[in-house]
Structure formats: structure tokens, C-alpha cells
Amino acid sequence: MNDTNNVKFKDWNSFKSPRVLTEVALFTALATVLSVIKIWKMPLGGSVTLASMMPLIWLSLRRGPKVGLFAGVVYGFVQMAIDPQIFYPTQILLDYPLAFGIIGLAGFFKNHPIIGTTTAVTSRFIMHLISGAVFFAEYTPDGMNPWVYSTLYNGSYMLAELGISIFFIFLLHKTKLLKAYT
């Protein structure tokens, strides 16, 4: 029997479960649907959505980081296919599979969902921060450090995404839905 409270990277047996694979597909699909509901879109990529990271965080908290990292990488490739903001080939890795895959880190904090949510969103922000400073430095206003510009640019939408994600994960936690049907 698969112990869903175990967050160690022991083996890949959880991926043999049709239930877990179905959850990955459903939560990735839900995240994708929520991602197209944009509240605010940035000119060079990035946007505030209607809680698009919440399903991936929720899945990570339910099934652990291994499943969460996998679902995040899958979601990253889906995002790259439906809403690509590709300017440099090497930028793809940071802005898609790594940035969204790292959301799975929330799974290390199953008993502390707000800390897990904050860790996941902050980690995604760091991926976009690095990408922005390295690959988009040419868009930095004259006299401004590219790292400062990337922090401000990416922070402007990621901070809102963090607030939205915390709000919905808090509601799921308080209503006991976060751990329903595990």
C-alpha cells in the first residue's frame, strides 16, 4: 500500500497507481484552465491568474514532492505549448519545466500548507528571477541593475500569485478539502 504521508524520494511506485496518474492529469488540466483566466498580463511574459498554481500545490501537498515535481514539469511543458514566451532556447529550461516543476517542493511541507505554498511560489519566482536577469538584461532600463529589474518585474506578478495561492490553499486547508480522498 502506498503511504501518502511519506515525502521521501524512495521509488517510483506511486506512478504505477492509476489513481495518482489520474490526479496528475486532472490537477494539471485544472491548473491549465485556471492559467488562461488572466487577471493581469505582463508584456514580456508572466501574469496574474485565477489561482493557476493552486492545483499543483494542492497535488504536491496531497501526494508529496515526487508527484508534485513531475506534475509541475508536465504543466511547464503544457504552458510552453499553449502560451509560449520564448526568446532564447536556453531560457526555455528556466521559465517552463524548472519554474513550474519546482512548485512540487510544496510536498515537503504536507503538515504546513502555507509554508509549502510560500516555498513553492518563492522557488518559482527564483527561476524567473534568474531567467530575467540572465536572458532579459537587454530590457533593463539604463542605469538599473538587471537583477534589480528582474526582481521588480517578476516580483510584481509573483507576489500577487503568492497571495492568491495562499488564500485558496488556506481555504482548502480550513475546509479539510486539502486532504480529502487521499
C-alpha positions in Angstrom: 0.0 0.0 0.0 1.3 3.4 -0.9 1.9 5.7 2.2 0.8 9.2 1.0 2.4 10.7 4.1 5.8 9.6 3.1 7.6 12.5 1.3 10.9 10.8 0.6 12.1 10.0 -2.9 12.1 6.2 -2.3 10.9 4.9 -5.6 8.7 5.5 -8.5 5.9 3.1 -7.4 3.4 5.8 -6.9 3.4 6.4 -10.7 2.1 2.8 -11.1 -1.1 3.8 -9.5 -3.9 4.8 -11.9 -5.3 7.0 -9.2 -2.1 9.0 -8.9 -1.7 9.3 -12.6 -5.3 10.4 -13.0 -4.8 13.0 -10.3 -1.7 14.3 -12.1 -3.7 14.6 -15.3 -6.7 16.3 -13.6 -4.7 18.7 -11.5 -2.6 19.7 -14.4 -5.7 20.2 -16.5 -7.3 22.3 -13.8 -4.1 24.4 -13.5 -4.1 24.9 -17.2 -7.7 26.1 -17.3 -7.1 28.5 -14.5 -4.0 29.8 -16.2 -6.0 31.1 -19.2 -8.1 33.3 -16.8 -5.6 36.1 -16.6 -6.2 39.0 -14.3 -3.1 40.9 -15.4 -0.6 40.0 -18.1 3.0 41.4 -18.3 4.4 42.5 -21.6 7.4 40.1 -21.7 5.7 37.1 -20.1 4.3 36.4 -16.7 0.8 37.1 -15.5 -1.5 37.1 -12.5 -4.0 34.3 -13.0 -7.0 32.9 -11.1 -5.0 30.6 -8.8 -3.4 28.6 -11.5 -0.6 27.3 -9.2 -3.1 26.2 -6.6 -3.9 22.8 -8.2 -0.2 21.9 -8.5 0.5 23.0 -4.9 -2.6 21.0 -3.7 -1.4 17.9 -5.6 2.1 18.3 -4.1 0.6 18.6 -0.6 -1.6 15.5 -1.2 0.9 13.2 -2.9 4.3 14.6 -1.9 7.1 16.3 -3.8 7.9 13.5 -6.2 4.4 13.5 -7.8 4.3 17.3 -7.4 7.6 17.8 -9.2 6.5 15.5 -12.0 3.1 17.3 -12.4 4.8 20.7 -12.4 7.2 19.7 -15.2 4.3 18.3 -17.2 2.4 21.6 -16.6 5.5 23.6 -17.6 5.6 21.8 -21.0 1.8 22.4 -21.4 2.3 26.1 -20.7 5.2 26.2 -23.1 2.8 24.7 -25.8 -0.2 26.9 -25.2 1.3 30.3 -24.2 4.9 30.4 -25.2 7.1 33.4 -24.3 10.3 32.1 -25.8 13.1 34.5 -26.7 16.2 32.3 -26.2 16.5 28.5 -26.4 18.2 28.1 -23.1 15.6 30.3 -21.4 13.1 27.6 -22.0 14.5 25.4 -19.2 14.3 28.0 -16.5 11.0 29.5 -17.5 9.0 26.3 -18.1 9.9 22.9 -16.7 12.1 24.1 -13.9 10.0 27.1 -12.8 6.8 25.0 -12.7 8.4 21.7 -11.7 9.8 23.3 -8.6 6.3 24.0 -7.4 6.4 20.4 -6.3 8.6 21.4 -3.3 5.4 22.2 -1.5 5.1 18.5 -1.0 7.8 18.6 1.6 5.5 20.6 3.8 2.4 18.5 3.9 1.6 19.5 7.5 2.3 23.2 6.9 0.5 24.1 3.7 1.1 27.8 3.9 4.8 27.3 4.3 4.7 24.8 1.4 2.8 27.3 -0.7 5.2 30.1 0.1 8.2 27.8 -0.7 6.7 26.7 -4.0 5.9 30.2 -5.2 9.1 31.7 -4.0 11.1 28.9 -5.7 9.2 29.6 -9.0 10.0 33.3 -8.6 13.7 32.5 -8.2 13.7 30.6 -11.5 12.0 33.5 -13.3 14.4 36.0 -11.5 17.4 34.1 -12.8 16.0 33.9 -16.3 15.1 37.6 -16.3 18.5 38.8 -15.1 20.4 36.5 -17.5 18.3 36.4 -20.6 16.3 39.6 -20.5 19.0 42.0 -19.2 18.7 43.9 -22.5 15.3 45.2 -21.4 16.7 46.7 -18.2 16.3 50.5 -18.2 19.6 52.4 -18.5 21.5 52.6 -15.2 19.5 49.9 -13.5 21.0 46.6 -12.4 19.5 43.6 -14.3 18.9 41.7 -11.1 17.0 44.6 -9.6 14.9 45.0 -12.7 14.2 41.2 -12.8 13.3 41.2 -9.2 10.8 44.1 -9.7 9.4 42.7 -13.0 8.9 39.2 -11.8 8.0 40.2 -8.2 5.2 42.4 -9.5 3.1 39.4 -10.6 4.6 36.6 -8.5 3.7 38.4 -5.3 0.1 38.6 -6.4 0.2 34.9 -7.4 1.6 34.1 -3.9 -1.3 35.9 -2.2 -3.9 34.3 -4.4 -2.3 30.8 -3.9 -2.1 31.2 -0.1 -5.7 32.4 0.1 -7.0 29.3 -1.8 -4.7 26.8 -0.1 -5.8 28.3 3.3 -9.4 27.8 2.3 -8.8 24.2 1.2 -6.9 23.5 4.5 -9.6 25.0 6.7 -12.4 23.2 4.9 -10.5 19.9 5.1 -10.6 19.5 1.3 -6.8 19.7 1.1 -6.6 16.1 2.4 -9.9 14.8 1.1 -9.9 11.5 -0.8 -6.2 10.8 -0.3 
